[in-house]
Amino acid sequence: MKHEIDKIDISFLDERELRVLDFAKKAHGDQKRKYTGEPYWRHPVRVSKLVSHYDHDRTLIPIALLHDV
């Protein structure tokens, strides 16, 4: 599982969403996931990727990125 933690796909994010991700990363700081120890900001990225499959006008992706901030 370690190799999955090291890689995370953000290629689906546009420029605005990358700025939102940067804000989320700063807000989460050094916070880690309890069981995996991975940076917490990766969880919202995974949620936003799921949302992106259904959010055709991309309005919910930033919300997904910020849902735990």
C-alpha positions in Angstrom: 0.0 0.0 0.0 2.9 2.3 0.5 3.4 2.8 -3.2 -0.2 4.0 -3.6 0.3 6.6 -0.8 3.3 8.0 -2.6 1.4 8.7 -5.8 -1.7 10.8 -6.2 -3.3 11.9 -9.4 -4.1 15.6 -9.6 -4.0 15.8 -13.4 -7.8 16.1 -13.5 -7.7 19.5 -11.7 -7.7 22.7 -13.6 -5.8 25.9 -12.7 -8.5 27.2 -10.3 -8.8 23.9 -8.6 -5.0 23.6 -8.2 -5.1 27.0 -6.3 -7.9 25.6 -4.1 -5.8 22.5 -3.5 -2.9 24.7 -2.5 -5.1 26.5 0.0 -6.3 23.2 1.4 -2.7 21.9 1.7 -1.8 25.0 3.7 -4.9 24.7 5.9 -4.2 21.0 6.7 -0.5 21.8 7.4 1.3 18.7 8.7 -1.9 16.9 9.6 -1.7 13.1 8.8 -4.3 10.4 8.3 -4.7 8.3 11.4 -4.1 4.9 10.0 -1.9 5.5 7.0 0.2 8.4 8.1 -0.2 10.1 4.7 -0.8 13.8 4.4 -4.4 14.6 5.1 -4.9 16.8 2.1 -4.8 13.7 -0.1 -8.2 12.6 1.2 -10.0 15.6 -0.3 -8.2 15.1 -3.6 -9.6 11.5 -3.7 -13.1 12.8 -2.9 -12.8 15.5 -5.5 -11.8 12.9 -8.1 -15.0 10.9 -7.3 -17.1 14.1 -7.5 -15.5 15.0 -10.9 -17.1 12.0 -12.5 -20.6 13.5 -11.8 -19.9 17.3 -11.7 -19.8 18.2 -15.4 -19.7 21.9 -14.8 -17.0 21.5 -12.2 -18.7 23.6 -9.5 -18.5 20.9 -6.8 -14.8 20.0 -7.2 -13.5 23.0 -5.2 -16.1 22.2 -2.5 -14.9 18.6 -2.4 -11.3 19.9 -2.0 -12.2 22.1 0.9 -14.8 19.8 2.6 -12.5 19.2 5.6 -10.9 22.6 5.9 
